Amino acid sequence: MADKPDMGEIASFNEAKLKKTETQNTTLQTKETTEQEKRSEIS
């Protein structure tokens, strides 16, 4: 059946071939900060 994954590929997966990456955490702006920026753009 075409809808079943090929478990052979999963079993032979080699984590050592993956590239190392750096992740960055970002924070979202608060509603208040967004409102302040909107007001400063208008004036």
DSSP file (Angstrom, degrees, kcal/mol; ACC not computed):
  #  RESIDUE AA STRUCTURE BP1 BP2  ACC     N-H-->O    O-->H-N    N-H-->O    O-->H-N    TCO  KAPPA ALPHA  PHI   PSI    X-CA   Y-CA   Z-CA
    1    1 A M    >         0   0    0      0, 0.0     3,-0.8     0, 0.0     0, 0.0   0.000 360.0 360.0 360.0 141.5    0.0    0.0    0.0
    2    2 A A  T 3   +     0   0    0      1,-0.2     0, 0.0     3,-0.0     0, 0.0   0.668 360.0  65.5 -77.1 -18.1    1.3    3.5   -0.9
    3    3 A D  T 3  S+     0   0    0      2,-0.1    -1,-0.2     0, 0.0     0, 0.0   0.489  83.1  87.8 -88.0  -0.9    0.0    5.1    2.3
    4    4 A K  S <  S-     0   0    0     -3,-0.8     2,-0.0     1,-0.0     0, 0.0  -0.815  81.8-117.1 -97.5 136.5    2.4    3.2    4.7
    5    5 A P        -     0   0    0      0, 0.0     2,-1.1     0, 0.0     3,-0.1  -0.311  27.2-107.6 -69.8 154.9    5.9    4.6    5.3
    6    6 A D    >>  -     0   0    0      1,-0.2     4,-1.0     2,-0.0     3,-0.8  -0.730  31.7-169.0 -82.4 100.4    9.0    2.7    4.3
    7    7 A M  H 3> S+     0   0    0     -2,-1.1     4,-2.4     1,-0.2    -1,-0.2   0.717  79.0  69.6 -67.4 -21.6   10.3    1.5    7.7
    8    8 A G  H 3> S+     0   0    0      1,-0.2     4,-1.4     2,-0.2    -1,-0.2   0.891  98.7  48.8 -63.6 -39.9   13.5    0.4    6.1
    9    9 A E  H <4 S+     0   0    0     -3,-0.8    -1,-0.2     2,-0.2    -2,-0.2   0.879 111.6  49.6 -67.8 -37.1   14.5    4.0    5.5
   10   10 A I  H >< S+     0   0    0     -4,-1.0     3,-1.2     1,-0.2    -2,-0.2   0.910 109.5  51.2 -67.2 -42.4   13.7    5.0    9.0
   11   11 A A  H 3< S+     0   0    0     -4,-2.4    -1,-0.2     1,-0.3    -2,-0.2   0.807 111.9  47.2 -66.0 -29.9   15.7    2.1   10.5
   12   12 A S  T 3< S+     0   0    0     -4,-1.4    -1,-0.3    -5,-0.2    -2,-0.2   0.311  81.0 131.7 -96.1  10.0   18.8    3.0    8.5
   13   13 A F    <   -     0   0    0     -3,-1.2     2,-0.6    -4,-0.2    -3,-0.1  -0.400  45.4-151.9 -64.8 134.3   18.6    6.7    9.3
   14   14 A N    >   -     0   0    0      1,-0.1     3,-1.4    -2,-0.1     4,-0.2  -0.917  12.2-168.3-115.7 108.0   22.0    8.1   10.5
   15   15 A E  G >  S+     0   0    0     -2,-0.6     3,-1.9     1,-0.3    -1,-0.1   0.779  83.0  72.3 -63.3 -27.3   21.8   11.1   12.9
   16   16 A A  G 3  S+     0   0    0      1,-0.3    -1,-0.3     3,-0.0    -2,-0.0   0.731  89.0  61.7 -62.9 -22.2   25.6   11.7   12.4
   17   17 A K  G <  S+     0   0    0     -3,-1.4    -1,-0.3     2,-0.1    -2,-0.2   0.575  82.2 104.6 -81.5  -8.8   24.9   13.0    8.9
   18   18 A L  S <  S-     0   0    0     -3,-1.9     2,-0.3    -4,-0.2    -3,-0.0  -0.444  74.6-119.5 -73.2 146.1   22.7   15.8   10.3
   19   19 A K        -     0   0    0     -2,-0.1     2,-0.4     1,-0.0    -1,-0.1  -0.627  24.5-118.0 -84.2 144.1   24.2   19.3   10.3
   20   20 A K        -     0   0    0     -2,-0.3     2,-0.3     2,-0.0    -1,-0.0  -0.660  37.0-173.8 -79.9 133.4   24.5   21.1   13.6
   21   21 A T        -     0   0    0     -2,-0.4     2,-0.5     2,-0.0     0, 0.0  -0.934  21.7-131.0-128.7 153.8   22.5   24.3   13.8
   22   22 A E        -     0   0    0     -2,-0.3     2,-0.3     2,-0.0    -2,-0.0  -0.870  22.9-152.7-100.8 134.1   22.1   27.1   16.3
   23   23 A T        -     0   0    0     -2,-0.5     2,-0.4     2,-0.0    -2,-0.0  -0.790   1.9-152.9-106.3 152.5   18.7   28.1   17.3
   24   24 A Q        -     0   0    0     -2,-0.3     2,-0.5     2,-0.0    -2,-0.0  -0.984   8.0-142.3-125.4 133.4   17.6   31.6   18.6
   25   25 A N        -     0   0    0     -2,-0.4     2,-0.3     2,-0.0    -2,-0.0  -0.802  21.3-171.7 -92.3 132.8   14.6   32.2   20.8
   26   26 A T        -     0   0    0     -2,-0.5     2,-0.4     0, 0.0    -2,-0.0  -0.904  13.4-138.5-121.4 153.2   12.7   35.4   20.1
   27   27 A T        -     0   0    0     -2,-0.3     2,-0.2     0, 0.0    -2,-0.0  -0.858  18.5-122.9-110.3 147.6    9.9   37.0   22.0
   28   28 A L        -     0   0    0     -2,-0.4     2,-0.1     1,-0.1     0, 0.0  -0.554  32.1-103.9 -84.3 151.4    6.8   38.5   20.6
   29   29 A Q        -     0   0    0     -2,-0.2     2,-0.1     1,-0.1    -1,-0.1  -0.389  34.4-117.6 -70.4 151.1    5.9   42.1   21.2
   30   30 A T     >  -     0   0    0      1,-0.1     4,-2.0    -2,-0.1     5,-0.2  -0.452  25.3-110.3 -81.3 163.8    3.2   42.9   23.7
   31   31 A K  H  > S+     0   0    0      1,-0.2     4,-2.3     2,-0.2     5,-0.2   0.877 119.7  55.2 -60.3 -38.2    0.0   44.6   22.6
   32   32 A E  H  > S+     0   0    0      1,-0.2     4,-2.3     2,-0.2    -1,-0.2   0.909 106.3  49.7 -63.7 -43.1    1.1   47.7   24.4
   33   33 A T  H  > S+     0   0    0      2,-0.2     4,-2.2     1,-0.2    -1,-0.2   0.912 110.7  50.1 -62.6 -42.9    4.4   47.9   22.6
   34   34 A T  H  X S+     0   0    0     -4,-2.0     4,-2.2     1,-0.2    -1,-0.2   0.912 110.4  49.8 -62.1 -43.5    2.6   47.5   19.2
   35   35 A E  H  X S+     0   0    0     -4,-2.3     4,-2.3     1,-0.2    -1,-0.2   0.895 109.5  51.8 -63.1 -40.6    0.2   50.3   20.1
   36   36 A Q  H  X S+     0   0    0     -4,-2.3     4,-2.1     1,-0.2    -1,-0.2   0.905 109.8  49.2 -63.0 -41.5    3.1   52.6   21.2
   37   37 A E  H  X S+     0   0    0     -4,-2.2     4,-1.7     2,-0.2    -2,-0.2   0.901 109.9  51.2 -65.9 -40.3    4.8   52.0   17.8
   38   38 A K  H  X S+     0   0    0     -4,-2.2     4,-1.5     1,-0.2    -2,-0.2   0.921 110.8  48.7 -61.1 -43.9    1.6   52.7   15.9
   39   39 A R  H  X S+     0   0    0     -4,-2.3     4,-1.7     1,-0.2    -2,-0.2   0.883 110.1  51.1 -64.6 -38.1    1.2   56.0   17.8
   40   40 A S  H  < S+     0   0    0     -4,-2.1    -1,-0.2     1,-0.2    -2,-0.2   0.808 108.0  52.8 -71.1 -28.4    4.8   57.0   17.2
   41   41 A E  H  < S+     0   0    0     -4,-1.7    -1,-0.2     1,-0.2    -2,-0.2   0.841 108.0  51.5 -73.1 -33.0    4.5   56.4   13.4
   42   42 A I  H  <        0   0    0     -4,-1.5    -2,-0.2     1,-0.2    -1,-0.2   0.889 360.0 360.0 -71.4 -40.1    1.4   58.6   13.2
   43   43 A S     <        0   0    0     -4,-1.7    -1,-0.2     0, 0.0    -2,-0.2   0.468 360.0 360.0 -87.0 360.0    3.0   61.6   14.9
